[in-house]
């Protein structure tokens, strides 16, 4: 009985995963999202003034940091797969410039 219940559980998880992936892919097609790959230490986004898009970190790990008027860098946040970044999410201090940089190879959907 335990084997049967475990088997059913894994089958349901697999079905739900495939449905989520199908829905996500259809949503990306509907919004015309574009996927881009970045290597380690590459700048994914520069956010200063207007940044009219949202990025979804599909794979990888990156960090958001700001640069003050004197050129000092401060890490604001570390982001991982599934996290979202963009203008409305990353501007706690208006007069700073913000960068998103890949810690490891990343794939981002815009």
C-alpha positions as CSV (number, residue, x, y, z in Angstrom):
1,X,0.0,0.0,0.0
2,X,2.8,2.4,0.8
3,X,4.5,1.8,-2.5
4,X,1.2,2.4,-4.3
5,X,0.6,5.7,-2.4
6,X,4.1,6.9,-3.1
7,X,3.8,6.0,-6.8
8,X,0.5,8.0,-7.0
9,X,2.1,11.0,-5.2
10,X,5.0,11.1,-7.7
11,X,2.7,10.7,-10.7
12,X,0.6,13.6,-9.5
13,X,3.6,15.8,-8.9
14,X,4.9,15.0,-12.4
15,X,1.5,15.9,-13.9
16,X,1.2,19.2,-11.9
17,X,4.8,20.1,-12.9
18,X,4.0,19.6,-16.6
19,X,0.8,21.6,-16.4
20,X,2.6,24.5,-14.7
21,X,5.4,24.4,-17.3
22,X,2.8,24.4,-20.2
23,X,0.9,27.3,-18.6
24,X,4.1,29.3,-18.0
25,X,5.2,28.7,-21.6
26,X,1.9,29.9,-23.0
27,X,2.0,33.0,-20.8
28,X,5.5,33.8,-22.0
29,X,4.3,33.5,-25.6
30,X,1.3,35.7,-25.0
31,X,3.4,38.5,-23.5
32,X,6.2,38.1,-26.1
33,X,8.8,37.4,-23.5
34,X,12.4,37.1,-24.6
35,X,15.0,34.9,-23.0
36,X,18.7,35.9,-22.7
37,X,21.7,34.1,-21.2
38,X,24.4,35.8,-19.2
39,X,27.9,34.5,-18.1
40,X,29.3,34.9,-14.6
41,X,30.0,38.6,-13.6
42,X,28.2,39.9,-16.6
43,X,25.8,42.9,-16.1
44,X,22.2,41.7,-16.6
45,X,20.6,45.1,-16.1
46,X,21.5,48.7,-15.4
47,X,18.7,50.6,-13.7
48,X,18.9,54.4,-13.6
49,X,16.0,56.6,-14.5
50,X,13.5,54.7,-16.5
51,X,13.7,50.9,-16.7
52,X,10.6,49.9,-18.6
53,X,10.8,46.2,-18.2
54,X,10.6,43.4,-15.7
55,X,13.1,40.5,-15.6
56,X,12.5,37.0,-14.3
57,X,15.6,35.1,-13.3
58,X,14.7,31.7,-14.8
59,X,18.0,30.0,-13.9
60,X,21.1,31.0,-11.9
61,X,21.9,33.4,-9.1
62,X,22.6,37.2,-9.3
63,X,22.8,40.2,-7.0
64,X,21.4,43.7,-7.1
65,X,23.7,46.4,-5.9
66,X,23.6,50.2,-5.9
67,X,26.3,52.8,-6.5
68,X,26.1,56.0,-4.6
69,X,27.3,59.4,-5.8
70,X,30.8,58.7,-4.4
71,X,31.1,55.4,-6.4
72,X,30.6,53.1,-3.4
73,X,28.9,49.8,-4.0
74,X,26.4,48.2,-1.7
75,X,24.7,44.9,-2.2
76,X,20.9,45.4,-2.0
77,X,19.7,41.9,-2.6
78,X,20.6,38.5,-3.8
79,X,18.2,37.0,-6.3
80,X,17.8,33.4,-7.3
81,X,15.8,31.3,-9.8
82,X,12.2,32.5,-9.9
83,X,12.9,36.0,-8.5
84,X,11.7,39.1,-10.3
85,X,13.6,42.4,-10.7
86,X,13.0,45.7,-12.4
87,X,12.3,49.4,-11.9
88,X,9.4,49.0,-9.4
89,X,11.2,46.4,-7.3
90,X,14.7,47.8,-6.8
91,X,14.7,51.5,-6.3
92,X,14.6,52.2,-2.5
93,X,16.9,55.2,-3.0
94,X,16.1,57.3,-6.0
95,X,19.4,59.0,-6.6
96,X,21.5,55.8,-6.8
97,X,22.3,53.7,-9.8
98,X,21.4,50.0,-9.6
99,X,23.0,47.1,-11.3
100,X,22.0,43.4,-11.6
101,X,25.0,41.2,-12.0
102,X,25.3,37.4,-12.6
103,X,27.0,35.5,-9.8
104,X,26.9,32.3,-11.9
105,X,25.7,31.7,-15.5
106,X,22.0,32.9,-15.7
107,X,19.0,32.8,-17.9
108,X,16.7,35.8,-17.7
109,X,13.2,36.3,-19.3
110,X,12.1,39.8,-20.2
